[in-house]
Amino acid sequence: GSDFLIEYDIECDFVEDDTEKLIKVEKNNKTIFLIEIKCTKQSFANMSYGQTKEAVREKDNYALCVVNIGDEEVNQESVKESVILITDIGIKLEPSFKGVEQFKLKAKADAQRVHNEDGISLDFSQGRILFQIQDIVWDSGKKLTEFVEHVKTKNERY
């Protein structure tokens, strides 16, 4: 197992040989999901431009796993209970991703942040593009046990 230190303002991606690594879920030796894991104490989780591009490209096979620990004590049970997997995150991100140039122009006039009605905001304030996935998007997600059942019935697409 791995130990993780979770702090309020720290972002960390698993990178190996200068390449970000995602968790692969395989069935019959075929990848059926790529999973990006985000841990947060806030009402949103950030995805980078590159992560969003991959989610949109692999929209039928990409899931965002949000672990919203809030102010709870962090232990195995609380983490397991707070896991939400959004299996259609690529589909939800696609309109914002495709319109990012338009949003860049609007963001310059709107204090570097654009809020969308679909629960996804674009943040340009740190000199890079971040897609903020609001907790309203998580409402459509699956708890860990539901995700496992979903994987069991999912057709292989790779």
C-alpha positions in Angstrom: 0.0 0.0 0.0 0.9 3.6 -0.2 0.7 6.4 2.4 -0.5 9.8 1.2 -0.3 13.1 3.0 -3.4 15.2 2.1 -3.1 18.9 2.5 -5.6 21.6 1.6 -3.8 23.4 -1.2 -1.4 20.7 -2.6 -1.9 19.1 -5.9 0.0 16.0 -6.8 -0.2 13.7 -9.8 1.4 10.3 -10.1 4.1 10.8 -12.6 6.6 8.1 -13.7 9.3 8.8 -16.4 7.7 12.2 -17.0 4.4 10.6 -17.9 1.3 10.9 -15.8 -0.1 7.5 -14.8 -3.7 6.6 -14.5 -5.2 3.6 -12.9 -6.3 1.1 -15.5 -9.3 -1.2 -14.9 -9.0 -4.3 -17.1 -11.4 -7.1 -17.9 -10.3 -10.1 -20.0 -6.9 -8.5 -20.5 -8.5 -5.3 -22.0 -8.6 -1.9 -20.5 -12.1 -0.8 -19.9 -11.5 2.2 -17.7 -8.8 4.7 -17.1 -9.3 6.4 -13.7 -8.0 9.7 -12.5 -8.1 10.1 -8.7 -8.6 13.4 -7.0 -8.7 14.0 -3.3 -10.3 17.2 -2.0 -11.6 18.9 1.1 -13.4 21.5 -1.1 -16.6 21.5 -3.1 -14.7 21.0 -6.3 -11.8 19.0 -7.7 -9.4 20.3 -10.4 -8.3 18.6 -13.6 -5.5 20.0 -15.7 -5.8 20.7 -19.4 -4.0 17.5 -20.2 -6.1 15.4 -17.9 -9.3 16.9 -19.4 -8.0 16.3 -23.0 -7.5 12.6 -22.1 -10.9 12.4 -20.5 -12.6 13.8 -23.6 -10.5 11.6 -25.9 -11.3 8.5 -23.9 -14.8 9.7 -22.9 -16.4 6.2 -23.1 -13.6 4.7 -20.9 -12.5 7.4 -18.6 -13.7 7.9 -15.0 -12.9 10.6 -12.5 -12.7 9.3 -8.9 -13.3 12.0 -6.3 -12.4 11.4 -2.7 -14.1 14.2 -0.8 -12.8 13.9 2.7 -14.2 17.2 3.9 -13.5 17.7 7.6 -13.8 14.0 8.5 -11.1 12.0 10.2 -9.2 10.3 7.4 -9.1 6.6 7.7 -9.8 3.6 5.5 -13.5 3.5 6.1 -14.1 7.3 5.7 -12.1 7.3 2.4 -14.0 4.2 1.1 -17.3 5.8 2.0 -16.5 9.2 0.3 -15.3 7.7 -3.0 -17.4 8.8 -6.0 -16.7 7.8 -9.6 -18.0 9.8 -12.4 -17.9 7.5 -15.4 -19.2 10.0 -17.9 -16.8 12.8 -16.9 -15.4 13.0 -20.5 -18.8 13.6 -21.9 -19.5 16.3 -19.2 -16.2 18.0 -19.9 -16.4 18.0 -23.7 -18.3 21.2 -24.2 -16.0 23.2 -21.9 -12.9 21.6 -23.5 -14.1 22.3 -27.0 -14.9 25.9 -26.1 -11.7 26.6 -24.2 -10.5 29.4 -26.5 -13.8 31.2 -26.3 -13.7 30.8 -22.5 -10.1 32.2 -22.4 -11.2 35.4 -23.8 -14.2 35.6 -21.4 -12.0 34.7 -18.5 -9.7 37.7 -19.1 -12.7 40.0 -18.5 -14.2 37.9 -15.6 -11.4 37.8 -13.1 -9.8 34.7 -14.7 -12.6 32.3 -13.9 -15.6 31.2 -16.0 -18.5 29.5 -14.4 -20.7 27.2 -16.5 -24.2 26.1 -15.8 -23.1 22.4 -16.0 -21.1 22.4 -12.8 -17.7 22.8 -14.5 -15.7 26.0 -14.2 -12.6 27.1 -16.0 -9.9 28.7 -13.9 -7.1 30.6 -15.6 -5.9 32.4 -12.5 -2.7 30.4 -12.0 -1.3 30.9 -15.5 -2.6 27.6 -16.6 -6.0 26.1 -17.4 -7.7 24.2 -14.7 -11.1 22.6 -15.1 -12.9 22.8 -11.8 -15.4 19.9 -11.4 -18.0 21.2 -8.9 -19.7 18.8 -6.4 -23.0 19.1 -8.3 -21.3 17.0 -11.0 -20.5 14.3 -8.4 -24.2 13.8 -7.7 -24.4 11.7 -10.9 -21.4 9.6 -9.8 -21.3 6.1 -8.5 -20.3 4.9 -5.1 -17.4 2.4 -5.1 -19.7 -0.7 -4.9 -21.9 0.6 -7.7 -18.8 1.2 -9.9 -17.6 -2.3 -9.3 -21.0 -3.6 -10.5 -20.8 -1.3 -13.5 -17.4 -2.7 -14.4 -18.7 -6.2 -14.3 -21.3 -5.4 -16.9 -19.3 -3.1 -19.1 -18.3 -4.2 -22.6 -14.6 -4.1 -23.5 -13.9 -1.2 -25.9 -10.2 -1.5 -26.2 
